[in-house]
Amino acid sequence: MKQLQEKILTEGKVLSESVLKVDSFLNHQIDPALMQAIGEEFASRFADEGITKILTIESSGIAPAVMAGLVLGVPVVFARKRKSLTLVDDLYTASVHSFTKNETNDISVSKAFIGSEDVVLVMDDFLANGQAALGLVDIVEQADAALSGIGIVIEKGFQTGGNLLRGRGIRVESLAIVSSLEHGKVEFLEEEMVR
């Protein structure tokens, strides 16, 4: 997705050879016009899948997931990283390690919101080592729901997550695949090369 790549090139900041900061438009401040275009792109790619729910993880996956949900006309469910007073019983839970934060959290989704009748699209902002995506897939499997695929805004193609998920036969659609962050420069891999 050229619009997203251009935004990454102009506003993204390479912090190291493995960390790309995109907080000016995706995961702190949100660019609504870009999120709308991202939602439309995901909706187009998964239009024929019969999706009934989109599942993401708080908090940076919510904006693109909501926009895709708006276009597809389906609810968006987000896995919570922290327990709340209202989210205590009848939960699907999975353990997820965050590459960026270097911490492990249990994520939870109420059983009331995903069930065996659902066809679920999993979405997230980044794909690095694939742990968040695997945690969300685990929740889909616990619910006996069908997984249509995974939509990722930015995939770090030089890390293991994409290959791990695709190696399991999971459809992964990434809008921008970063092939390298070496020397402070963002380089992209064309998506056709990973299919």
URCOR-V787544 format. One record per pair of residues at least 12 apart in sequence whose ideal C-beta (glycine too) atoms are under 10 Angstrom apart, sorted by the first residue. I is the first residue (numbers start at 0). J is the second residue. Records with the same first field share a line. If there is no record, write none. Layout:
I: J, J
This chain:
0: 33, 36, 37, 40, 41, 152, 173, 174, 175, 190
1: 174, 175, 187
2: 32, 33, 36, 37, 40, 174, 175
3: 21, 24, 25, 30, 33, 36, 37, 40, 152, 153, 173, 174, 175, 187
4: 153, 174, 175, 176, 177, 185, 187
5: 33, 175
6: 21, 23, 24, 25, 30, 33, 36, 175
7: 19, 21, 24, 25, 152, 153, 175, 177, 185, 187
8: 175, 184, 185, 186, 187
9: 23, 24
10: 22, 23, 24, 25, 28, 30
11: 23, 24, 25, 153, 175, 177, 180, 185
12: 183, 185
13: 177, 179, 180, 181, 182, 183, 184, 185
14: 99, 180, 183
15: 180, 181, 183
16: 157, 179, 180, 181, 182, 183
17: 98, 99, 127, 155, 157, 158, 180, 181
18: 98, 99, 127, 155, 180
19: 99, 125, 127, 153, 155, 175, 177, 180, 185
20: 99
21: 59, 124, 125, 152, 153, 175
22: 59
24: 62
25: 37, 59, 60, 62, 63, 124, 125, 152, 153
26: 58, 59, 60, 61, 62, 99, 124, 125, 152, 153
27: 58, 59
29: 59, 61, 62, 63, 66
30: 62
31: 62, 66
33: 62, 63, 66, 152
34: 61, 62, 63, 64, 65, 66, 67, 69, 152
35: 62, 63, 66, 67, 69, 70
36: 63, 66, 174
37: 62, 63, 64, 66, 67, 122, 124, 150, 152, 174, 175
38: 53, 62, 63, 64, 65, 66, 67, 68, 69, 70, 71, 122, 150
39: 66, 67, 69, 70, 71
40: 63, 66, 67, 70, 150, 152, 172, 174
41: 53, 63, 64, 66, 67, 68, 70, 71, 120, 122, 148, 150, 151, 152, 172, 174
42: 66, 67, 68, 69, 70, 71, 72, 73, 120, 150
43: 67, 70, 71, 172
44: 67, 120, 148, 150, 170, 172, 174
45: 67, 70, 71, 118, 120, 122, 147, 148, 149, 150, 170, 172
46: 70, 71
47: 147
48: 71, 118, 119, 120, 145, 146, 147, 148, 170
49: 73, 117, 118, 145, 147
50: 67, 68, 71, 72, 73, 117, 118, 119, 120, 145, 147, 148
51: 71, 72, 73, 74, 113, 114, 116, 117, 118, 119, 120, 144, 145, 147
52: 68, 71, 73, 74, 75, 76, 112, 113, 114, 116, 117, 118, 119, 120, 121, 139, 142, 144, 147
53: 65, 66, 67, 68, 71, 73, 74, 75, 76, 77, 119, 120, 121, 122, 147, 150
54: 74, 75, 76, 77, 78, 91, 108, 112, 113, 117, 119, 120, 121, 122, 123, 135, 136, 138, 139, 142, 144, 146, 149
55: 67, 68, 75, 76, 77, 78, 120, 121, 122, 123, 124, 131, 135, 150
56: 77, 78, 79, 80, 93, 95, 97, 104, 106, 108, 121, 122, 123, 124, 131, 132, 134, 135, 138
57: 77, 78, 79, 80, 81, 104, 106
58: 77, 79, 80, 124
59: 99, 123, 124, 125, 131, 152
60: 75, 77, 78, 121, 122, 123, 124, 125, 131, 135, 150, 151, 152
61: 75, 77, 122, 123, 124
62: 124, 152
63: 75, 122, 123, 124, 150, 151, 152, 174
64: 76, 77, 120, 121, 122, 123, 124, 150, 152
65: 77, 122
66: 122
67: 120, 122, 150
68: 120, 122
71: 120
73: 117, 118, 119, 120
74: 112, 113, 117
75: 112, 120, 122
76: 108, 109, 111, 112, 113, 117, 119, 135, 138
77: 106, 108, 112, 122, 135
78: 90, 91, 92, 93, 95, 104, 105, 106, 107, 108, 109, 113, 121, 131, 134, 135, 138
79: 92, 104, 105, 106, 107, 108, 109
80: 95, 97, 102, 104, 105, 106, 107
81: 104, 105, 106, 107
82: 105, 107
83: 107
85: 109
86: 107, 108, 109
87: 107, 109
88: 109, 110
89: 109, 110, 111
90: 105, 106, 107, 108, 109, 110, 111, 138, 141
91: 106, 107, 108, 109, 110, 112, 113, 135, 137, 138, 139, 140, 141, 142, 144
92: 105, 106, 107, 108, 134, 137, 138, 141
93: 105, 106, 107, 108, 130, 131, 133, 134, 135, 136, 137, 138, 139, 140, 141
94: 106, 130, 133, 134, 137
95: 130, 131, 132, 133, 134, 135, 137, 138
96: 128, 129, 130, 131, 133, 134
97: 125, 127, 128, 130, 131
98: 125, 126, 127, 128, 129, 130, 131, 155, 158, 160
99: 125, 127, 131
103: 130, 134
104: 131, 134
105: 134
106: 131, 134, 135, 137, 138
107: 138
108: 135, 138, 139, 141, 142
110: 138, 141, 142
112: 142
113: 138, 139, 141, 142, 143, 144
114: 142, 143, 144
115: 142, 143, 144, 145
116: 142, 143, 144, 145
117: 139, 142, 143, 144, 145, 146, 147
118: 139, 144, 145, 146, 147
119: 135, 136, 138, 139, 140, 142, 144, 145, 146, 147, 148, 149
120: 139, 146, 147, 148, 149, 150, 170, 172
121: 133, 134, 135, 136, 138, 139, 146, 147, 148, 149, 150, 151, 164, 169, 171
122: 135, 148, 149, 150, 151, 152, 172
123: 135, 149, 150, 151, 152, 153, 154, 160
124: 151, 152, 153
125: 151, 152, 153, 154, 155, 158, 160, 173, 177
126: 149, 150, 151, 152, 153, 154, 155, 156, 158, 159, 160, 161, 163, 164, 171, 173, 176, 177
127: 151, 153, 154, 155, 157, 158, 159, 160, 161
128: 155, 158, 159, 160, 161, 163
129: 149, 151, 154, 158, 159, 160, 161, 162, 163, 164, 165, 166, 167, 169, 171
130: 159, 160, 163
131: 151, 160
132: 149, 150, 151, 160, 161, 163, 164, 169, 171
133: 149, 160, 163, 164, 167, 169
135: 149
136: 149, 164, 167, 169
146: 169, 170
147: 169, 170
148: 164, 169, 170, 171, 172
149: 161, 164, 165, 169, 170, 171, 172, 173
150: 170, 171, 172, 173, 174
151: 164, 171, 172, 173, 174, 175, 176
152: 173, 174, 175
153: 173, 174, 175, 176, 177, 185, 187
154: 171, 172, 173, 174, 175, 176, 177, 178, 188, 190, 193
155: 173, 176, 177, 178, 179, 180
156: 173, 175, 176, 177, 178, 179, 186, 187, 188, 190, 192, 193
157: 176, 177, 178, 179, 180, 181, 186, 188
158: 177
160: 173
161: 173, 176, 188, 193
162: 193
165: 193, 194
170: 194
171: 190, 193, 194
172: 190, 194
173: 188, 190, 193
174: 190
175: 187, 188, 190
176: 188, 189, 190, 192, 193
178: 192, 193
